[in-house]
Amino acid sequence: MSTGFENKKSKTKASFTPSVDSFDITSKFQEYFTQVKDPRTERTRWHLLIDIITISILAVIAGAQGWEDIEEYGINKKEWLQTFLELPFGISSPDTFRRVFERINPKEFEQCFRQWVQSLVEKLGVEVVAIDGKTHRGSYDRESKLKALHTVSAWSSEHRLVLGQTKVNAKSF
């Protein structure tokens, strides 16, 4: 068995019931992201920055993988988005999403995003576990048909845990 596991009680309840509603989450979201400075000139600001950021993040969480996917998400969810966003000129084009994200300060955006996620973690009383996986280059053996060496690590907000290492190209197998 892999090392690094501790036998401790979970901080989350067996049946998860969120303690905040969607309106609370979206209003807090908008409060955090108003700190991002709009890099566009006044004459080119048809769409509100907070609308662009909100739609983009929600779309990516839902699986969007490009600017066209973000626009499609916005169009498909427009009726719902209008319940908490202004959308004065509708949904932005893929080019608008791209241009805005090319120009906003990534450090500002990251700081706002981290603060927002941290507020959700605290409000919901959950623990975030980040998982990272790596495949080690050159560790496979084609002649013996052995797969590459893989390492998986997980970090919680309190501990760093190594979940396991699989070494499948060792000659001792």
Backbone as JSON, one array per atom type, in Angstrom:
{
  "sequence": "MSTGFENKKSKTKASFTPSVDSFDITSKFQEYFTQVKDPRTERTRWHLLIDIITISILAVIAGAQGWEDIEEYGINKKEWLQTFLELPFGISSPDTFRRVFERINPKEFEQCFRQWVQSLVEKLGVEVVAIDGKTHRGSYDRESKLKALHTVSAWSSEHRLVLGQTKVNAKSF",
  "N": [[0.84, -1.19, 0.0], [0.43, 2.27, -0.66], [2.35, 4.92, 0.83], [1.68, 7.62, 3.13], [-0.98, 8.02, 3.68], [-3.31, 9.03, 6.06], [-5.25, 8.06, 8.82], [-7.87, 9.75, 9.43], [-10.64, 11.7, 10.65], [-13.1, 12.82, 8.38], [-13.63, 16.16, 7.28], [-15.89, 16.88, 6.02], [-19.43, 16.41, 5.75], [-21.31, 13.35, 5.64], [-23.62, 13.36, 4.03], [-23.94, 15.8, 1.74], [-24.96, 19.08, 2.01], [-25.34, 22.12, 0.62], [-24.63, 25.27, 2.17], [-25.18, 27.71, 1.18], [-26.99, 29.73, -1.15], [-27.57, 29.92, -4.75], [-27.81, 32.58, -5.57], [-26.43, 33.99, -3.6], [-23.86, 33.0, -4.06], [-23.34, 33.94, -6.72], [-23.54, 36.72, -6.38], [-21.48, 37.24, -4.59], [-19.37, 36.36, -6.14], [-19.31, 38.31, -8.17], [-18.61, 40.51, -6.63], [-15.95, 39.88, -5.94], [-14.63, 39.85, -8.43], [-14.85, 42.41, -9.4], [-12.62, 43.75, -8.81], [-10.8, 43.39, -10.82], [-9.14, 45.22, -13.22], [-10.48, 46.94, -16.01], [-9.11, 46.64, -19.14], [-9.79, 47.79, -21.52], [-10.45, 50.47, -23.87], [-12.7, 53.24, -23.39], [-14.49, 53.61, -25.59], [-14.67, 51.1, -26.71], [-16.05, 49.45, -25.04], [-18.55, 47.63, -25.03], [-19.68, 45.39, -23.91], [-20.05, 44.41, -20.53], [-17.3, 44.06, -18.31], [-17.46, 42.36, -16.06], [-19.54, 40.69, -16.84], [-18.37, 39.34, -19.0], [-16.23, 38.01, -17.74], [-17.63, 36.42, -15.86], [-19.29, 34.75, -17.5], [-17.28, 33.43, -18.9], [-15.85, 31.99, -16.9], [-17.89, 30.35, -15.83], [-18.52, 28.9, -18.14], [-16.12, 27.52, -18.66], [-15.95, 25.95, -16.36], [-18.11, 24.34, -16.94], [-17.08, 22.89, -19.0], [-16.17, 24.1, -21.35], [-13.83, 24.61, -23.99], [-12.64, 26.51, -25.51], [-12.79, 29.78, -27.12], [-15.02, 29.9, -28.81], [-16.62, 27.91, -27.7], [-17.19, 29.1, -25.26], [-18.73, 31.3, -26.06], [-20.9, 29.87, -27.16], [-21.88, 28.56, -24.88], [-22.73, 30.82, -23.43], [-24.79, 31.76, -25.13], [-26.56, 29.57, -25.09], [-27.27, 29.55, -22.38], [-28.35, 32.01, -21.91], [-30.87, 33.04, -21.02], [-30.96, 32.24, -18.31], [-28.55, 33.43, -17.41], [-29.21, 36.11, -17.61], [-30.64, 36.54, -15.33], [-28.92, 37.3, -13.34], [-26.88, 38.77, -14.49], [-26.14, 41.75, -16.37], [-25.9, 42.04, -19.23], [-26.09, 44.02, -21.48], [-25.72, 44.2, -24.27], [-26.19, 41.65, -25.11], [-24.68, 38.41, -25.61], [-21.18, 38.22, -25.7], [-18.92, 38.09, -28.55], [-16.77, 35.39, -29.71], [-14.26, 36.54, -30.35], [-14.27, 38.86, -28.8], [-14.26, 37.83, -26.17], [-11.73, 36.59, -26.26], [-9.98, 38.81, -26.81], [-10.36, 40.4, -24.52], [-9.42, 38.7, -22.45], [-6.8, 38.45, -23.25], [-5.81, 40.89, -22.58], [-6.36, 41.54, -19.87], [-4.9, 41.8, -16.62], [-3.09, 39.06, -15.66], [-2.2, 38.37, -13.08], [-3.8, 39.91, -11.37], [-6.29, 38.8, -12.02], [-5.88, 36.11, -11.23], [-5.52, 36.46, -8.46], [-8.04, 37.44, -7.66], [-9.63, 35.26, -8.42], [-8.61, 33.2, -6.78], [-9.27, 34.25, -4.22], [-12.05, 34.23, -4.4], [-12.6, 31.45, -4.71], [-11.53, 30.54, -2.3], [-13.31, 31.77, -0.53], [-15.63, 30.34, -1.1], [-14.87, 27.76, -0.31], [-14.58, 28.16, 2.45], [-17.2, 28.98, 3.14], [-18.76, 26.78, 2.41], [-17.61, 24.83, 3.89], [-15.79, 22.83, 3.07], [-12.96, 20.79, 2.06], [-10.3, 21.44, -0.06], [-8.74, 19.44, -2.45], [-5.99, 19.2, -4.34], [-4.95, 17.59, -7.27], [-2.24, 16.09, -8.9], [-0.68, 14.75, -11.7], [1.94, 12.91, -13.24], [3.72, 11.7, -16.04], [6.62, 10.01, -16.51], [9.1, 10.88, -18.72], [10.61, 8.82, -21.17], [10.57, 6.53, -19.62], [9.33, 4.26, -20.39], [9.34, 0.97, -21.87], [9.63, -0.22, -24.88], [10.4, -2.6, -26.16], [9.99, -4.61, -24.25], [7.37, -4.2, -23.88], [6.46, -2.65, -21.73], [4.78, -0.29, -19.75], [4.95, 3.31, -19.12], [6.46, 5.05, -16.29], [4.44, 6.34, -13.76], [3.46, 9.04, -11.68], [1.44, 10.1, -9.07], [0.24, 12.76, -7.2], [-1.28, 14.33, -4.37], [-2.58, 17.25, -2.9], [-3.78, 18.63, -0.01], [-5.51, 21.31, 1.68], [-4.26, 21.27, 4.07], [-2.29, 19.23, 4.2], [0.36, 17.5, 2.42], [0.01, 14.84, 0.4], [1.31, 11.85, -0.85], [-0.13, 9.97, -3.17], [0.46, 7.69, -4.63], [2.87, 5.72, -6.41], [3.54, 4.32, -9.47], [5.5, 1.94, -10.76], [6.19, 0.5, -13.58], [8.07, -0.4, -15.3], [10.14, -1.75, -14.2], [12.71, -4.19, -13.99], [12.39, -6.26, -12.26], [9.85, -7.3, -12.27]],
  "CA": [[0.0, 0.0, 0.0], [1.18, 3.52, -0.74], [2.52, 5.62, 2.09], [1.2, 8.99, 3.14], [-2.38, 8.11, 4.07], [-3.57, 9.09, 7.48], [-6.6, 7.7, 9.19], [-8.44, 10.86, 10.19], [-12.03, 11.95, 10.33], [-13.33, 13.77, 7.3], [-14.24, 17.42, 7.72], [-17.16, 17.05, 5.34], [-20.49, 15.55, 6.22], [-21.59, 12.23, 4.74], [-24.55, 13.87, 3.03], [-23.52, 17.19, 1.51], [-26.01, 20.04, 1.77], [-24.71, 23.44, 0.6], [-25.2, 26.21, 3.11], [-25.4, 28.97, 0.49], [-27.79, 29.57, -2.37], [-26.89, 30.36, -5.97], [-27.77, 34.05, -5.62], [-25.33, 34.39, -2.73], [-22.61, 32.66, -4.75], [-23.11, 34.83, -7.86], [-23.32, 38.1, -5.93], [-20.12, 37.27, -4.04], [-18.48, 36.23, -7.3], [-19.2, 39.61, -8.82], [-17.86, 41.38, -5.73], [-14.53, 39.57, -6.02], [-14.06, 40.12, -9.74], [-14.87, 43.84, -9.74], [-11.27, 44.24, -8.56], [-10.01, 43.28, -12.05], [-9.24, 46.47, -13.98], [-10.87, 46.77, -17.41], [-8.03, 47.19, -19.95], [-10.31, 48.32, -22.78], [-10.76, 51.9, -23.93], [-14.13, 53.51, -23.18], [-15.31, 53.47, -26.8], [-14.79, 49.7, -27.11], [-16.68, 48.7, -23.94], [-19.97, 47.36, -25.23], [-20.05, 44.35, -22.95], [-19.47, 44.65, -19.21], [-16.2, 43.15, -17.98], [-17.92, 41.34, -15.12], [-20.33, 39.73, -17.62], [-17.43, 38.54, -19.78], [-15.51, 37.13, -16.81], [-18.57, 35.46, -15.29], [-19.66, 33.77, -18.52], [-16.08, 32.64, -19.21], [-15.55, 31.04, -15.82], [-18.96, 29.36, -15.79], [-18.39, 28.05, -19.32], [-14.96, 26.63, -18.48], [-16.36, 24.96, -15.35], [-19.03, 23.44, -17.61], [-16.36, 22.09, -19.99], [-15.77, 24.84, -22.55], [-12.41, 24.45, -24.26], [-12.17, 27.56, -26.4], [-13.6, 30.99, -27.14], [-16.3, 29.58, -29.45], [-17.4, 27.16, -26.7], [-17.65, 30.06, -24.26], [-19.86, 32.01, -26.66], [-22.02, 28.93, -27.28], [-22.41, 28.41, -23.53], [-23.47, 32.05, -23.13], [-26.03, 31.79, -25.93], [-27.46, 28.52, -24.58], [-27.68, 29.84, -21.0], [-28.63, 33.44, -21.85], [-32.05, 33.33, -20.19], [-30.55, 32.08, -16.92], [-27.53, 34.42, -17.12], [-29.86, 37.42, -17.46], [-31.22, 36.69, -13.99], [-27.95, 37.92, -12.43], [-25.96, 39.61, -15.25], [-26.86, 42.79, -17.11], [-25.87, 41.7, -20.65], [-26.75, 45.09, -22.23], [-25.65, 43.94, -25.71], [-26.24, 40.21, -25.32], [-23.49, 37.61, -25.35], [-20.01, 38.66, -26.47], [-18.41, 37.2, -29.59], [-15.53, 34.72, -29.31], [-13.15, 37.48, -30.46], [-14.32, 39.77, -27.65], [-13.77, 37.06, -25.02], [-10.29, 36.41, -26.44], [-9.28, 40.09, -26.67], [-10.41, 40.83, -23.12], [-8.53, 37.87, -21.64], [-5.42, 38.74, -23.63], [-5.39, 42.18, -22.03], [-6.47, 41.71, -18.42], [-3.7, 41.45, -15.86], [-3.29, 37.7, -15.16], [-1.96, 38.31, -11.63], [-5.03, 40.42, -10.76], [-7.34, 37.8, -12.23], [-5.58, 34.97, -10.38], [-5.76, 36.83, -7.07], [-9.49, 37.49, -7.47], [-10.14, 33.89, -8.52], [-8.22, 32.49, -5.55], [-10.06, 34.76, -3.11], [-13.42, 33.75, -4.59], [-12.63, 30.02, -4.41], [-11.31, 30.4, -0.85], [-14.55, 32.12, 0.17], [-16.55, 29.21, -1.28], [-14.38, 26.68, 0.53], [-14.91, 28.49, 3.83], [-18.65, 29.01, 3.32], [-19.33, 25.43, 2.26], [-16.99, 23.94, 4.87], [-15.17, 21.69, 2.4], [-11.51, 20.82, 1.94], [-9.89, 21.32, -1.45], [-7.62, 18.54, -2.69], [-5.46, 19.35, -5.69], [-4.33, 16.35, -7.71], [-1.28, 16.31, -9.98], [-0.14, 13.5, -12.22], [3.04, 13.06, -14.19], [4.27, 10.53, -16.69], [8.04, 10.27, -16.65], [9.58, 10.68, -20.09], [11.64, 7.82, -21.39], [10.52, 5.44, -18.64], [8.67, 3.08, -20.96], [10.22, 0.02, -22.55], [8.84, -0.75, -26.01], [10.77, -3.99, -26.44], [9.33, -5.49, -23.27], [5.97, -3.76, -23.83], [6.16, -2.15, -20.39], [4.29, 1.09, -19.77], [5.77, 4.33, -18.47], [6.35, 5.3, -14.86], [3.48, 7.41, -13.46], [3.42, 9.51, -10.3], [0.26, 10.89, -8.75], [0.34, 13.41, -5.9], [-2.45, 15.11, -3.98], [-2.32, 18.24, -1.86], [-4.97, 19.22, 0.62], [-5.18, 22.61, 2.24], [-3.5, 21.06, 5.29], [-1.21, 18.25, 4.08], [0.75, 17.02, 1.1], [-0.06, 13.38, 0.45], [1.67, 11.15, -2.06], [-1.11, 8.91, -3.29], [1.07, 6.45, -5.06], [3.75, 5.71, -7.56], [3.47, 3.05, -10.17], [6.7, 1.73, -11.57], [5.86, -0.71, -14.31], [9.14, -0.81, -16.21], [11.23, -2.36, -13.43], [13.07, -5.53, -14.5], [12.08, -7.25, -11.25], [8.48, -7.81, -12.42]],
  "C": [[0.88, 1.24, 0.0], [1.26, 4.19, 0.62], [1.92, 7.01, 1.99], [-0.26, 9.13, 3.55], [-2.49, 8.14, 5.58], [-5.01, 8.69, 7.72], [-7.17, 8.82, 10.04], [-9.89, 11.07, 9.77], [-12.14, 13.0, 9.25], [-13.99, 15.02, 7.86], [-15.59, 17.65, 7.07], [-18.17, 16.06, 5.88], [-20.74, 14.45, 5.2], [-22.58, 12.65, 3.66], [-24.31, 15.37, 2.91], [-24.74, 18.05, 1.2], [-25.39, 21.43, 1.79], [-25.42, 24.4, 1.53], [-25.42, 27.59, 2.48], [-26.25, 28.71, -0.75], [-27.06, 30.16, -3.56], [-26.82, 31.88, -6.08], [-26.61, 34.57, -4.78], [-23.99, 34.14, -3.41], [-22.34, 33.64, -5.88], [-22.87, 36.27, -7.41], [-21.92, 38.24, -5.34], [-19.1, 37.18, -5.16], [-18.24, 37.59, -7.93], [-18.46, 40.61, -7.94], [-16.36, 41.14, -5.86], [-13.93, 40.02, -7.35], [-14.21, 41.58, -10.19], [-13.51, 44.46, -9.49], [-10.37, 44.15, -9.8], [-10.24, 44.56, -12.86], [-9.56, 46.16, -15.44], [-9.81, 47.42, -18.3], [-8.5, 47.86, -21.25], [-10.51, 49.83, -22.71], [-12.27, 52.08, -23.83], [-14.98, 53.22, -24.42], [-15.49, 52.02, -27.24], [-15.48, 48.84, -26.06], [-18.18, 48.54, -24.17], [-20.48, 46.38, -24.18], [-19.34, 44.63, -21.62], [-18.4, 43.6, -18.91], [-16.66, 42.03, -17.05], [-18.78, 40.29, -15.83], [-19.41, 38.78, -18.39], [-16.7, 37.54, -18.88], [-16.43, 36.05, -16.26], [-18.92, 34.37, -16.29], [-18.47, 32.86, -18.82], [-15.81, 31.59, -18.15], [-16.62, 29.96, -15.74], [-18.86, 28.38, -16.96], [-17.24, 27.06, -19.17], [-15.28, 25.57, -17.44], [-17.28, 23.91, -15.99], [-18.37, 22.64, -18.74], [-15.96, 22.8, -21.27], [-14.26, 24.76, -22.73], [-11.87, 25.5, -25.21], [-13.15, 28.72, -26.41], [-14.96, 30.73, -27.77], [-17.21, 28.81, -28.49], [-17.97, 28.1, -25.64], [-18.84, 30.85, -24.8], [-21.09, 31.11, -26.74], [-22.68, 28.7, -25.92], [-23.27, 29.62, -23.18], [-24.79, 32.12, -23.87], [-27.04, 30.78, -25.39], [-28.01, 28.82, -23.19], [-28.11, 31.3, -20.83], [-29.8, 33.78, -20.92], [-31.7, 33.25, -18.7], [-29.53, 33.15, -16.54], [-28.13, 35.81, -16.9], [-30.5, 37.61, -16.1], [-30.23, 37.33, -13.01], [-26.88, 38.74, -13.16], [-26.77, 40.64, -16.03], [-26.98, 42.47, -18.59], [-26.54, 42.76, -21.53], [-26.74, 44.89, -23.74], [-25.62, 42.44, -26.0], [-24.93, 39.53, -24.95], [-22.36, 38.09, -26.26], [-19.63, 37.63, -27.53], [-17.16, 36.49, -29.07], [-14.32, 35.65, -29.36], [-13.11, 38.44, -29.28], [-13.8, 39.06, -26.4], [-12.24, 36.95, -25.1], [-9.53, 37.71, -26.19], [-9.25, 40.56, -25.22], [-9.43, 40.02, -22.27], [-7.07, 38.02, -22.03], [-4.91, 39.98, -22.92], [-5.52, 42.32, -20.53], [-5.2, 41.21, -17.76], [-3.9, 40.05, -15.26], [-3.08, 37.58, -13.66], [-3.2, 38.81, -10.88], [-6.14, 39.39, -10.85], [-7.12, 36.6, -11.31], [-5.88, 35.27, -8.92], [-7.26, 36.85, -6.77], [-10.09, 36.08, -7.48], [-9.83, 33.1, -7.26], [-9.05, 32.94, -4.35], [-11.5, 34.26, -3.2], [-13.53, 32.27, -4.22], [-12.44, 29.79, -2.91], [-12.58, 30.75, -0.07], [-15.59, 31.01, 0.04], [-16.16, 28.04, -0.37], [-14.77, 26.93, 1.99], [-16.42, 28.43, 4.07], [-19.27, 27.62, 3.29], [-18.72, 24.44, 3.25], [-16.37, 22.7, 4.25], [-13.65, 21.86, 2.38], [-11.16, 20.6, 0.48], [-8.68, 20.4, -1.53], [-7.21, 18.71, -4.14], [-4.72, 18.08, -6.05], [-3.44, 16.66, -8.91], [-0.74, 14.96, -10.42], [0.96, 13.77, -13.23], [3.39, 11.69, -14.77], [5.72, 10.84, -16.98], [8.53, 9.9, -18.05], [10.67, 9.62, -20.13], [11.61, 6.64, -20.44], [9.8, 4.2, -19.17], [9.69, 2.22, -21.68], [9.41, -0.66, -23.64], [9.14, -2.22, -26.27], [10.05, -4.96, -25.52], [7.85, -5.18, -23.13], [5.54, -3.36, -22.42], [5.78, -0.68, -20.48], [5.2, 2.01, -18.97], [5.51, 4.41, -16.98], [5.42, 6.49, -14.64], [3.56, 7.76, -11.98], [2.18, 10.36, -10.12], [0.44, 11.45, -7.34], [-0.94, 14.18, -5.63], [-2.06, 16.04, -2.84], [-3.65, 18.69, -1.3], [-4.55, 20.56, 1.17], [-4.33, 22.48, 3.51], [-2.27, 20.18, 5.12], [-0.84, 18.02, 2.63], [0.79, 15.5, 1.21], [0.43, 12.82, -0.88], [0.74, 9.96, -2.16], [-0.49, 7.61, -3.74], [1.98, 6.66, -6.24], [3.67, 4.33, -8.17], [4.71, 2.94, -11.03], [6.51, 0.4, -12.29], [6.96, -1.14, -15.25], [10.31, -1.44, -15.46], [11.46, -3.78, -13.93], [12.72, -6.62, -13.5], [10.66, -7.82, -11.36], [8.46, -9.17, -13.04]]
}
